[in-house]
Amino acid sequence: MDYVIRLARGGPWDWSLDMREQEGWDEHARFMDGLAESGFVQLVGPLEGDREVLWIASAESEEKVRERLAEDPWAKNGMLRLTSIERWTIVIDARD
């Protein structure tokens, strides 16, 4: 099943710094690379305004999405907070 996941940045997020300059960036990046390599996430990135992030992910259930997200160092410290998980039926996918 595919899911659209929205996350909000907050907590200890330092708004004066770029995403890659945030505390714990290396750990978060390694975690996200692992999600991509495993096929769990296909698309990830900040939405306009940089306050929210969108993930497109494949998982067996919403519970599995929550479990994986809970492993993210930025979710653990409050820098990313889950705002929604929605099942998504893809009708057209023109990506290679």
C-alpha atoms as a printed R data frame, in Angstrom:
   type eleno elety resid chain resno      x      y       z
1  ATOM     1    CA   MET     A     1  0.000  0.000   0.000
2  ATOM     2    CA   ASP     A     2  1.140  3.528  -0.692
3  ATOM     3    CA   TYR     A     3  0.869  6.381   1.782
4  ATOM     4    CA   VAL     A     4  1.210 10.154   1.785
5  ATOM     5    CA   ILE     A     5  2.806 11.222   5.053
6  ATOM     6    CA   ARG     A     6  2.975 14.808   6.288
7  ATOM     7    CA   LEU     A     7  5.405 15.851   8.987
8  ATOM     8    CA   ALA     A     8  5.850 19.241  10.638
9  ATOM     9    CA   ARG     A     9  9.198 20.633  11.668
10 ATOM    10    CA   GLY     A    10  9.408 21.985  15.168
11 ATOM    11    CA   GLY     A    11 10.694 21.372  18.661
12 ATOM    12    CA   PRO     A    12 14.420 22.048  18.704
13 ATOM    13    CA   TRP     A    13 14.497 22.976  14.994
14 ATOM    14    CA   ASP     A    14 16.793 25.992  14.532
15 ATOM    15    CA   TRP     A    15 15.035 28.130  11.906
16 ATOM    16    CA   SER     A    16 18.193 30.204  11.344
17 ATOM    17    CA   LEU     A    17 19.998 27.142   9.927
18 ATOM    18    CA   ASP     A    18 19.622 25.174   6.711
19 ATOM    19    CA   MET     A    19 18.207 21.651   6.972
20 ATOM    20    CA   ARG     A    20 21.661 20.116   6.464
21 ATOM    21    CA   GLU     A    21 23.071 22.252   9.279
22 ATOM    22    CA   GLN     A    22 20.546 21.067  11.877
23 ATOM    23    CA   GLU     A    23 21.641 19.138  14.928
24 ATOM    24    CA   GLY     A    24 21.633 15.404  14.182
25 ATOM    25    CA   TRP     A    25 21.595 15.856  10.395
26 ATOM    26    CA   ASP     A    26 24.078 13.015   9.746
27 ATOM    27    CA   GLU     A    27 22.067 10.520  11.800
28 ATOM    28    CA   HIS     A    28 18.793 11.601  10.213
29 ATOM    29    CA   ALA     A    29 20.301 11.436   6.709
30 ATOM    30    CA   ARG     A    30 21.616  7.892   7.334
31 ATOM    31    CA   PHE     A    31 18.179  6.860   8.576
32 ATOM    32    CA   MET     A    32 16.466  8.338   5.505
33 ATOM    33    CA   ASP     A    33 19.014  6.746   3.159
34 ATOM    34    CA   GLY     A    34 18.153  3.400   4.745
35 ATOM    35    CA   LEU     A    35 14.439  3.995   4.165
36 ATOM    36    CA   ALA     A    36 15.132  4.784   0.508
37 ATOM    37    CA   GLU     A    37 17.438  1.792   0.016
38 ATOM    38    CA   SER     A    38 14.822 -0.541   1.502
39 ATOM    39    CA   GLY     A    39 12.134  0.868  -0.794
40 ATOM    40    CA   PHE     A    40 10.059  2.186   2.094
41 ATOM    41    CA   VAL     A    41 10.151  5.796   0.827
42 ATOM    42    CA   GLN     A    42 10.114  6.765  -2.828
43 ATOM    43    CA   LEU     A    43  9.856 10.553  -2.596
44 ATOM    44    CA   VAL     A    44 10.712 12.831   0.331
45 ATOM    45    CA   GLY     A    45 11.119 16.569   0.613
46 ATOM    46    CA   PRO     A    46 10.093 19.815   2.250
47 ATOM    47    CA   LEU     A    47  6.974 21.604   1.071
48 ATOM    48    CA   GLU     A    48  6.954 25.282   0.188
49 ATOM    49    CA   GLY     A    49  7.703 27.365   3.253
50 ATOM    50    CA   ASP     A    50  9.981 24.663   4.753
51 ATOM    51    CA   ARG     A    51  7.683 24.074   7.757
52 ATOM    52    CA   GLU     A    52  6.297 20.766   6.510
53 ATOM    53    CA   VAL     A    53  7.781 17.690   4.874
54 ATOM    54    CA   LEU     A    54  6.057 15.192   2.591
55 ATOM    55    CA   TRP     A    55  6.942 11.509   2.265
56 ATOM    56    CA   ILE     A    56  5.568  9.075  -0.296
57 ATOM    57    CA   ALA     A    57  6.014  5.614   1.174
58 ATOM    58    CA   SER     A    58  5.055  1.981   0.688
59 ATOM    59    CA   ALA     A    59  4.172 -0.066   3.751
60 ATOM    60    CA   GLU     A    60  2.004 -2.963   4.852
61 ATOM    61    CA   SER     A    61 -0.075 -0.748   7.131
62 ATOM    62    CA   GLU     A    62 -0.358  2.642   8.801
63 ATOM    63    CA   GLU     A    63  1.007  1.023  11.951
64 ATOM    64    CA   LYS     A    64  4.192  0.065  10.054
65 ATOM    65    CA   VAL     A    65  4.544  3.671   8.876
66 ATOM    66    CA   ARG     A    66  4.306  4.861  12.478
67 ATOM    67    CA   GLU     A    67  6.848  2.255  13.615
68 ATOM    68    CA   ARG     A    68  9.391  3.287  10.990
69 ATOM    69    CA   LEU     A    69  8.892  6.988  11.658
70 ATOM    70    CA   ALA     A    70  9.434  6.417  15.388
71 ATOM    71    CA   GLU     A    71 12.964  5.203  14.562
72 ATOM    72    CA   ASP     A    72 13.943  8.561  12.986
73 ATOM    73    CA   PRO     A    73 16.327 10.522  15.243
74 ATOM    74    CA   TRP     A    74 14.506 13.734  14.307
75 ATOM    75    CA   ALA     A    75 11.148 12.231  15.293
76 ATOM    76    CA   LYS     A    76 12.615 11.037  18.589
77 ATOM    77    CA   ASN     A    77 13.860 14.516  19.525
78 ATOM    78    CA   GLY     A    78 10.770 16.377  18.270
79 ATOM    79    CA   MET     A    79 12.309 18.007  15.205
80 ATOM    80    CA   LEU     A    80  9.757 16.164  13.039
81 ATOM    81    CA   ARG     A    81  6.207 15.545  14.220
82 ATOM    82    CA   LEU     A    82  3.709 13.408  12.333
83 ATOM    83    CA   THR     A    83  0.659 15.393  11.230
84 ATOM    84    CA   SER     A    84 -1.073 12.909   8.908
85 ATOM    85    CA   ILE     A    85 -0.896  9.543   7.185
86 ATOM    86    CA   GLU     A    86 -3.226  8.892   4.258
87 ATOM    87    CA   ARG     A    87 -3.556  5.842   2.036
88 ATOM    88    CA   TRP     A    88 -3.018  6.767  -1.569
89 ATOM    89    CA   THR     A    89 -4.166  4.949  -4.671
90 ATOM    90    CA   ILE     A    90 -1.809  5.776  -7.516
91 ATOM    91    CA   VAL     A    91 -3.640  5.802 -10.823
92 ATOM    92    CA   ILE     A    92 -0.898  7.178 -13.088
93 ATOM    93    CA   ASP     A    93  2.838  6.968 -12.487
94 ATOM    94    CA   ALA     A    94  4.936  8.355 -15.334
95 ATOM    95    CA   ARG     A    95  8.247  8.098 -13.459
96 ATOM    96    CA   ASP     A    96 10.769  5.551 -14.775
